[in-house]
Amino acid sequence: MTETPTERNRRIFQEANANGEPVFVIRAKDRHAPAAILAYGVIASDSGDEFCDALDDLVLEVERWQAAHPDLVKTPDLR
C-alpha cells in the first residue's frame, strides 16, 4: 500500500522526533519555496532522475497552490 503525503509526512516527523533529529520545513506559503526547492534539486542532482523529477513536480504543485492562495503567501518567518 502506498503512503499518502500526509502519512509520509507524519512518518518522517515521527522518525526524526524519535531520534532527536532536527527537521527543516519549507511550506508552500513561503514565497521563496519554489526557488528553494529548485536550488536543492541542483545540489541533490546526484540523487537520480526520479528524485529530481519529484522535486520538479513539487515545485509545480507549490506554484499552483501559491497562485490559488495569494493571500496566504508571505515572506518567511519563524511562525
HELIX and SHEET records of a PDB file:
HELIX    1   1 PRO A    5  ASN A   19  1                                  15    
HELIX    2   2 ALA A   33  ILE A   43  1                                  11    
HELIX    3   3 SER A   45  SER A   47  5                                   3    
HELIX    4   4 ASP A   49  ALA A   68  1                                  20    
END                                                                             
